[in-house]
Amino acid sequence: MNINSLPKQYRSRLLRETNCIHKEPIPFKTLAKLLNACPKDSVQDIHFCTTPELEKDEACEEQLRKAEYIEILKKRIPKIFESFVKYSGEFEYSLFLDLMFDEYANNAPFKEMFPEGYPAKFNFLNIDERVFKFVEQNLSIGFMFLFGTDEDHLTLVVPEEFLEIVDGTKRSMAGFHDYCKVYANLYGVCNPETVISKWNMDHVDRTLTKKQGVAAINECSLFTRYFINYGVCLCTWSVETSVAIEHIIEERKIHRPYRPTDEEFNEWLDYTDDINENLAEFKTIRDHFKRYSDKPASADFDAHCLLDDLRIGLQHPAAIIERYRLQIGFTRIDMDKITPIISAIMELNNKARLWVTYGNAPDELSSSQESCFGMKQNIAVVRSTPKVGRNDPCPCGSGLKYKKCCGKMVN
């Protein structure tokens, strides 16, 4: 698989969103030379992505010189890549090898590892988007480097040091990362023991102690784009604030955690962005955003943000609908075109596996636990949240000031 096999719009996005762009590929592919060839801002960005919390301030304040960045990264990136090889699922691992060995396919290491050729390809309905996001993530971590000046002449380079890591790292825990991502996305906020218990149930020949499992989760959090590890819990990438975490934990206390069937769990191992992404209602919302919003190019992102807002439940669904109606430009659209999307949002809120209901879909809950749209009427009241000032960032995560967002509905 070559990066140029992606549709042009995806290659354009990579070119637009990546800093590491050069007119010609450099001749030597060692990690040190690749990093030295990058502009300072690019190296700083990669360093920020792979830096422990305690060192981030130094990176942000540019107290480290470029040479020091590079020395740190030369040691850190190979170790993170080793974790990727150990814990990644079969799809990501096979995809990386396809991309990595595009230039090494005739060399001995490839022939020794895969005597029958490339591994079988995986079949996804949105494979192009999945590949694009995988490549974009690995560019940001420093597993890959992109060179070129236009969409038709992009070259993807992988450090040659990775060959030895691939050949020398055991994959006895392959797929552990995917277990983490499923439970993080199902519950929003997940106890590590939930992941470890499920893994041990499915892998009786290679069970983990709690200490080993937590260590593995920590390693996975270094390369994943799906979840964040806070030590005592792992959270889906959308749950970024303590306000959201506290709210989810408080609201779901009355519910039992949803236990996925084996069929559901296996299906969710390979989702692209969210376990609810294949619901018909979500697809309807995304299609309407593409057709009618002021910024159709960001329709997919906006649709996922709306889904996140429903799953977090900091606002009543009616307030979420109104906010997106204003934000996306639906106020200028005829009501007969708006009604289907409002209905789809209401239905999505009933059918999606919400974080505030512990992964249960409101339609599945008993009538005694349900209320309007499957949400508690007083859901916007967050007892643990400090008062928000009119000029503070809105707690909903929109990026707007409170007075220009949810504060309008209060005042």
N, C-alpha and C positions, 0 to 999 in steps of 0.2 A: 504494500500500500504506500503510495506517495502522496505528499501533501497536495500536489497539483491534481489529484483525483477528486478533491473536494470541489463542490460547485463554486463558481466564481464569487458569489456573494459572501461565502464563508472565508475565502482567501482574502477578500477585501477587508472583512472585519478583522482578521488576524493582522493584516498590514496596518490597519488604522489603530488598533488597540495595543500593538506591541512596540516597545521602544527599541529593541535590539535589531535594527535594520541597517544593513550595509550594502554597498553596491555590488560587491563580489564576495563569495565565500572565501574565508581565509584558508590557506593550504593545509595547516596543521590543526588537528581537532582535539588537542589536549585541553583539559579543563582550564588550565592556567592561561593558555593563549586565547581561548574563547572569552574568558572573563576580561582579559586585558584589552580585547578588541571592542568591548562594550562601552558605550558612553557612561559617564559617571552616574547619571540619574538611573540608568538601567540597573547597574550593579547595586546601587543603593536600594532600589525597589526589590530586587531579589533578596538582598540581605534582610530587608524588613520582613519579608514573607517567611523567612526561615530563622528568625531570631527569637530566642526565649524572651518572655515578658520583661525580665529585669534589664535586658540590654537594649530594648526597643528605643528608649528615650535617647540613648547615645547615638543610635543610628539616625533617628529623626533630626537630631540637632547637628548632624554632620560633624561630630567630634572625631570620627574615624576617617583617616585618609583612604583614598581609593585602594592603595596598595594593601592597607590593613583589611579592607573589605575582602579583597581577593584572597588573602592568606586564610581568613576565617572560612570563606566559602569553599576553598579548595579542600578543606578538611570536612566541612559540614555537609555539603551537597552529596558526596558519595555515601556518607552514612545514612542520609535520608533516603537515597535511592535504594540502598540495601534493605531498608524497612519496606519500601514499596515492593521490592521483589519478594520479600518474605510473606507479606500479608494481603497483597492485592488479589482481586478476583480474576478468574480466567479471562474474562473479556478485556479488562484493562491491561493485563499482562500480555496477552496475545497481540493486542493492538499496539502496545509499545514496541514489542519485538518486530512487528511488521514495519513500523516506522523506523525503528533503529537499524534494522538489518537491510534496509533498502539499498544501502551502499556497500554492505558487507556480505551480500547473499552468496557470493562466489568464494568466500573465505572459509577456512577450515572450521572455525568455531560454530558457524551457522550449520554446516553440514553435520558436525558431530552432535549438535543439540537436536536438530530436526532432520534426520536422514530422509524422511519422506516429504520434506518441503514444509511450507507454512502450515500452522495449525488451522483447523476448520474455522471458517468465518462465522461470526455471530450474526443473527438476523434480527434487526430492530426496524420498527416502522419509521423512526426518526434517526436513522444511523448517522446522517450527515451532521445533524445538530450535536449528537452524542460525541462524534469524533472531533468536531470543532471545539467543544467545551473541554474535552480531554487534552487536546493539544494546547489550548489557551492556558489551562491550569499548569501544565508541565513547563510551558514557557515562563510562567510567573515564578515557579519554584526554582528553575535553573536546571531541569532535567533535559531540556531541549533549547536550541537557539535557532532563531529564524533570520535568514538573510535574503535580500532581494530588494527591488525597487518598485515592482508592480505585481499584480495578481498572477500573472502568467509566468513569472520567473522567480518564484519563491523556492528557497532551499532550506530544508529542515536538517539541522545538524545535532547529533547526540555525541557527548564526550566519549572518546574511545576507552577511557578508564572503566566505563560501565560494562564493557565486554567481560572483564575479569570478574566483576561483581555478579553479573548474571550467571556466569559459569560456575561460580563458587558458593552461591547462596542456596540453601535448601528451602523448598516451598512446602514444608510439612504443615504450615499454618495458612496456606493459600486460601483466600476467601474470608479471612477473619475481618478484614476491613469492611466487607459487604454486610456482614452481620451487624457491625456497629452502625452502618449507615441506615439499615432498615429500621432498627429500634429507635435511633435518634429521630428519624423522620416520622415514625408512627406515634411516638409519645411526645415529641418536642424536647422534653427534658427526660433523660433516662439514667437510671442507676446502672453503673458498670456491671453489677452482679446479674442483671437481666440478660445482658449480652453473653457473659461468661457462662451462665447456666444453660442457655440455648446452645451455645457452641459445644459444651461438654455433653449435652444430650445427643447431639448429632455426631460427635467424634469421641466415642468411648475409648478409642485406642490412643488418643492424644489429648486428654483432659488438662485443664489449666487450674492452678490455684488462683485465689483472688488476686494475690500479689502479681503472679505472672500475667493474668488477664488485664489488670490495670496497666502494667508496663507495656503490654501489646497495644492497648488502646492509646496510650501516650505516643507510641511510635506511629501509629496510624494517623493520629491527628497532625503529624508533621507534613504529610503529603496529601491529605484528603481535601476535597472541596465540598464535602457533604456535611461535616459536623465539626464542632469545636469541643475541646476537652477542657473542662473547668476543674479537674482533679477529682472532686466528689461526684461529678455527673458529666455526661456528655450531652450536648445540645445540638439540634439541627442548626445549620448555618444561619437560618432566618431568625432564630431566637438569640438576639445579640445583647440584650440589656438585662440588668438585674430586675428591672420592673416587670418585663415580660416573663422572666423565669419565675419570679415570686407569684405573679398572677396565675400562671399555668398551674403551678403546684397547689396553690390555694383553691382554685376553682375545681380541680379534678378530684379533690379529697372524697367527694360523695360517690365517685364512680370506681368500679373495678377496672383494672387495665384490660384492654382488649387483647385477646390471645389469637394471633393469626393462625389459620390453618396451614398445613404444610404447603398446600398448593399456592395460597396467597404469599407465604413467605418466600417461596422459590421464585415467584413472579416478581416480587418487589426487590429481589437481589439485583435486578438489572434495570431499575427505573432510571430515567435521565435526570429529572429535577425534583419530582414529588411522587409519592405513591398514589396520589389521586389524579395524576395527569391524564389517565385514560378514561376518566368519567366523561360521559357525553356532555354533561352540563359545562364542564371546564372547557372542553373543545369549542362549545358554542360561544362561551364568553371570549375566548381567545380570538375566534373568527370575527366576532362583532367588533372587538377592539381594533383588529387589523383593518376592518372595513370602514369604521366610522370615527375613530379617535383622531385627534389632531396630530398625533405622532405614531403613525402605523408601524414604523420601524421598531418601536419599543413595545409593541402590543404584547409580545410573548412575556417580556419582563413584567409589564403592568399586570397581566393576568395572574402571574405567579405571586406578585405582591398582594393582590387582592385575596388570593387563596390563603396566603400566609396570615393576612389580617383576620380572615374568618376563623382560621385554626387557632390563632392566639386569643381572639375574643376579647380584646381590650375595649372594643366598642360594640354596640348593638349592630346587627347586620344592616338595619335600616340606615344608621349613621354611616356605615362603610359604603353603602350604595350611593348615598348622597355625596360623600366626599369624592368618590371616583367619578360620579356624574359631572361634578364641577371640574375636577382635575384633568380629566381626559377630553373635555370639550363636548360632552353629550348634551349640554344645555341648548345647543343650536340644532339638535336633531329632532325630527318629528316624533311625537309620542308613540305612534304606531311602530316605529323602528326601535324605540327604547324599551317598550314593554317586554319583548322577548328576552332581552339581556337581563332585565330586572328579575324576571321569572327564573331565568337560569341561575342567577346568583342566589336567589332564595332556595332553589332546589339543591344547588351545590352545597350550601350551608347545612342542609338536612342530610345529604348523602356522603359528604366528605368525612374522613376520620379526623376529628378535631383534637387539638392538643388539650383544650380545656375540658374535654370529656374523656380524657385518658385513652385516646385512640379509637373510641367508639364513634360510630356515625349516629347522630341524633335520631334518625329514623329507626335505629335498632333499640333505642332506649325505651323503657316503659313509659306510659303516659304520665305517671306521677313525677318523672324526672324531666319531662319535656315542657317547653313553654314556646312562646312565639319564635318561629324559625329554629326551634331546637335549642334556644339559648335562654339562660335565666334573665328575667326582666331587669334585674339590677346589676347586670354584668359589667357595666361601665364604672361601677364604684369599686375602687381599688384601695382598700384600707391601708395597705403598707406603702402606698405611693405618696411622697410629699406633694404639697400643693404646687401646681404648675403656674408660673407667672405668665402674663399675657405675651411677653417677648421671649419666653423660653422656647426651645425646640419642642414641637408637639410630641407627646408620648406615643402617638400612633406610628411614628417612624416615617412620616411622609417627607421629612426634611424641611417643612414649612414651620413658621412660627405658630405657636398655639392660637393666637388671636386670628390668624388667617386660615386656620384649619378647623380642628374640632371645637375650638373656643367659640366659633360662630354659632354653633348649635346650642351652646350653653347660654350665650348672651342674647 
